[in-house]
Amino acid sequence: MERMTLDYGEAALKGSLAVPGDKSISHRSVMFGSMAEGRTTVSGFLPGEDCLRTIDCFRSLGVRIDREGTDLIIDSPGIDGWKEPSEILYTGNSGTTTRLILGVLAGSRVHSVVTGDSSIAKRPMKRVTGPLALMGADIRGRDDARFTPLSVQGGPLRAIDYEMPVASAQVKSAVLFAALRAEGESVVREKEVSRDHTERMMQNFGIRIESEDGIIRLAGGQKPSAVHVDVPGDISSAAFFLAAAALVPGSRVELGNVGLNPTRTGMLDALEAMGADMEVDESGSADSEPRGTVTVRHSSLRGTEISGALIPRLIDEIPVIALLATQAEGTTVIRDAEELRVKETDRIAAVAEELGKLGADIEPAPDGMIIRGPVKLRGGSVDSRGDHRIGMMAAVAALITDGPVTLEDPDCIGISYPGFFEDLDSLRG
């Protein structure tokens, strides 16, 4: 579908919802399950386009992966039993697949070529290929392996003591995947802690890993054991409905089985700082991943500052936080978020320009943006730019505009949330 016209009127959002499985955990469940010898089962898997690309890549390596809805059965010979793929490993629009699989492949016994779509071709890969090269990885590609396509010749690796230059779970995870196959103990040092799904999943797959005060230690030569993975709901997907409930008068939305990993709950901190009427019930955990129910009601909001260590914990939610800020009393300042420049699109520029088309008072900055509110948003035409987060932000904005919003390329939302519009309609009654 090239475009969609969204004309929602003033209907409140009411009811409960279970959002799709966490994208980050879904990716990693396939990767660890494919590295492990034997049968791994996964429930709650996200069947979004990005995660399906990860499945395709490991199928090409000789791993049998059967999917029925959100359930997976992964039967693998183990990483040492993989076959050399006869085709290029195509990662589509998925930066997670592209960067993490480089760390996995570096320590394998096969040769492969990894590439993605035109967006991936522009995204920086040296932040991953650089530390992997220090471990002895043989990775070659455009501009000294700065961009895809990338050729990976798997082989022996050596341990590394690596200080992270940026807070990036993708870079950290790629190094940790390679460290599993390296000789010796690897150490990764984080100045600011990024999402830790890889470390938690390693423990679930029986791998010994230590993490304390931003220092991670992992002994090489360990093999993951096949297990069951229960994927919680994705808080990054939940964020759009939490924001919608806070914005639309008369709304009350309850989201169950949402992942509440503390390295991912920055959105909840932002909502609290803005004065949202919110309740969080952490009901339990599975596979070392806490989860629970989050309920948000409509309320007046206030401007705030979002910066520093909070940024890695809500980096994917910043587009919808910017939308919230347009309706908050006062000024909201987002800084230290230069990582947004190298996402699926330049999200700083995209958020400022697309919300600006709807009348937002928003000023981009090199590392973030300044939003002044509240303002009455008007209808108009918005381009998702092929970025699922920008597309969902625009759809939520349409709930409060004074006229219809035409969204270009709504299909990109399927990258992380295939049933987004159906779930939105269900809450609108």
VENWO-V753154 format. One record per residue. N is the residue number from 1. D_CENTER is the distance of its C-alpha to the mean C-alpha in whole Angstrom. Layout:
BEGIN
N/D_CENTER, N/D_CENTER
END
This chain:
BEGIN
1/24, 2/24, 3/24, 4/25, 5/27, 6/26, 7/29, 8/28, 9/31, 10/31, 11/30, 12/28, 13/25, 14/26, 15/26, 16/23, 17/20, 18/18, 19/14, 20/13, 21/11, 22/8, 23/6, 24/5, 25/9, 26/10, 27/10, 28/11, 29/14, 30/15, 31/15, 32/17, 33/19, 34/20, 35/22, 36/23, 37/27, 38/28, 39/26, 40/22, 41/22, 42/18, 43/18, 44/16, 45/14, 46/12, 47/14, 48/12, 49/13, 50/10, 51/11, 52/14, 53/14, 54/14, 55/16, 56/19, 57/18, 58/20, 59/22, 60/24, 61/24, 62/26, 63/24, 64/25, 65/22, 66/23, 67/21, 68/23, 69/20, 70/18, 71/20, 72/20, 73/23, 74/22, 75/26, 76/25, 77/28, 78/26, 79/25, 80/29, 81/30, 82/27, 83/29, 84/29, 85/27, 86/29, 87/27, 88/24, 89/20, 90/19, 91/15, 92/15, 93/12, 94/9, 95/9, 96/8, 97/11, 98/13, 99/13, 100/12, 101/15, 102/17, 103/18, 104/19, 105/21, 106/23, 107/24, 108/25, 109/29, 110/28, 111/28, 112/25, 113/23, 114/20, 115/19, 116/17, 117/18, 118/19, 119/16, 120/15, 121/19, 122/18, 123/15, 124/17, 125/17, 126/20, 127/18, 128/17, 129/20, 130/22, 131/22, 132/22, 133/25, 134/27, 135/26, 136/28, 137/26, 138/27, 139/25, 140/26, 141/25, 142/26, 143/27, 144/27, 145/24, 146/22, 147/20, 148/20, 149/22, 150/22, 151/25, 152/24, 153/27, 154/27, 155/29, 156/30, 157/28, 158/29, 159/27, 160/26, 161/26, 162/23, 163/22, 164/19, 165/20, 166/16, 167/14, 168/11, 169/10, 170/10, 171/13, 172/14, 173/13, 174/15, 175/18, 176/18, 177/18, 178/21, 179/22, 180/23, 181/25, 182/27, 183/30, 184/30, 185/28, 186/25, 187/24, 188/21, 189/21, 190/19, 191/20, 192/17, 193/15, 194/12, 195/10, 196/12, 197/11, 198/13, 199/16, 200/16, 201/16, 202/18, 203/21, 204/20, 205/21, 206/24, 207/23, 208/25, 209/23, 210/24, 211/22, 212/23, 213/23, 214/21, 215/23, 216/21, 217/24, 218/24, 219/27, 220/27, 221/28, 222/27, 223/26, 224/23, 225/25, 226/24, 227/23, 228/22, 229/18, 230/17, 231/14, 232/13, 233/12, 234/9, 235/10, 236/7, 237/9, 238/12, 239/12, 240/14, 241/17, 242/17, 243/18, 244/20, 245/22, 246/23, 247/24, 248/26, 249/29, 250/30, 251/27, 252/26, 253/23, 254/22, 255/19, 256/19, 257/17, 258/14, 259/13, 260/14, 261/13, 262/15, 263/12, 264/10, 265/13, 266/13, 267/13, 268/16, 269/18, 270/18, 271/19, 272/22, 273/23, 274/23, 275/26, 276/24, 277/26, 278/23, 279/24, 280/21, 281/23, 282/21, 283/23, 284/22, 285/20, 286/20, 287/19, 288/18, 289/16, 290/17, 291/17, 292/19, 293/20, 294/19, 295/22, 296/22, 297/25, 298/26, 299/28, 300/29, 301/26, 302/27, 303/25, 304/24, 305/23, 306/19, 307/19, 308/19, 309/17, 310/16, 311/14, 312/11, 313/11, 314/10, 315/9, 316/6, 317/9, 318/12, 319/13, 320/14, 321/16, 322/18, 323/19, 324/20, 325/22, 326/24, 327/26, 328/26, 329/29, 330/30, 331/27, 332/24, 333/23, 334/19, 335/20, 336/18, 337/15, 338/16, 339/13, 340/12, 341/15, 342/13, 343/10, 344/11, 345/14, 346/15, 347/14, 348/17, 349/19, 350/18, 351/17, 352/21, 353/22, 354/21, 355/22, 356/25, 357/26, 358/26, 359/28, 360/26, 361/27, 362/25, 363/25, 364/23, 365/23, 366/22, 367/19, 368/19, 369/21, 370/24, 371/24, 372/27, 373/28, 374/29, 375/30, 376/30, 377/28, 378/30, 379/29, 380/28, 381/26, 382/23, 383/21, 384/17, 385/17, 386/15, 387/12, 388/11, 389/10, 390/13, 391/15, 392/14, 393/15, 394/18, 395/19, 396/19, 397/21, 398/24, 399/24, 400/26, 401/28, 402/31, 403/31, 404/29, 405/26, 406/26, 407/22, 408/22, 409/20, 410/18, 411/18, 412/14, 413/13, 414/13, 415/11, 416/8, 417/11, 418/15, 419/17, 420/16, 421/19, 422/21, 423/20, 424/20, 425/24, 426/24, 427/24, 428/26, 429/29
END
